[in-house]
């Protein structure tokens, strides 16, 4: 009888000491590589007169993915350390007396207490193992996603670098304008704003200059045309769609650089066409209540 109980405790001890098998290795995303690409993206933004939306969006996605991967790796390391500590505690406090645990010299209440403690530790470890296994899988997915986003950023940078002559011709076509009036806007932005207001009355106003803003708003080359006071729906959404399409049709004449509307961007420097923007966290940040226009 005693031998059977000892065998049970041996099985329990083995279960407590065992750790989840390591998953196939996936290379960690490189924060250094992301920093290098971020610098290259910033240089392209400077050269081509403002934030290039395709670059900015992929950069944001890559940074989030790398940060998430790093956070999961830290959580995984902590969880594995806790699991190893639990197994060590079980080894030290639990199974050492199994050969005498149910002998006549041992208080039965003490024996039951030790058995209950071992049972609790097995259940506790089972929960911890499940958590570690999920973290392992989540961390692997996060590494894959982060590596994918970093590669996409690298590819987009190479694409824009390969189009240098074309983009230089585009910049030469529109020249370079500085704000030249008390309102702090360039003449081109003033002209675009006037035509938009003539064709699309804005009952909720227009926001343009933002002193100190590092983007086009701070340079007097951007305006936000407010379509609604919240998520645009119905006729308001239709008016926003019409404005965005009008800006695209007239963009070559007006000198429109890029448009953002309904979590999408249309940037002539990266070839035009609507592309989805990553979630910025809200109706206004995702441009569901206003159309953003930046000019050369």
Secondary structure, DSSP 8 states (H G I E B T S, - for coil): -HHHHHHHHHHHHHHHH-------------HHHHHHHHHHHHHHHHHTTS--HHHHHHHHHHHHHHHHHHHHHHHHHHHHHHHHHHHHHHHHHTGGGTTTTTSTTS-HHHHHHHHHHHHHHHHHHHHHHHHHHHHHHHHHHHHHHHHHHHHHHHHHHHHHHHTHHHHHHHHHHH------STT---HHHHHHHHHHHHHS--TT-EE---TT-SSTTTTT-EEEEE--SSS--HHHHHHHHHHHHHHHHTHHHHTEEEEEETTEEEEGGGT-SEEE----SSTTTTTSSEEEEEE-
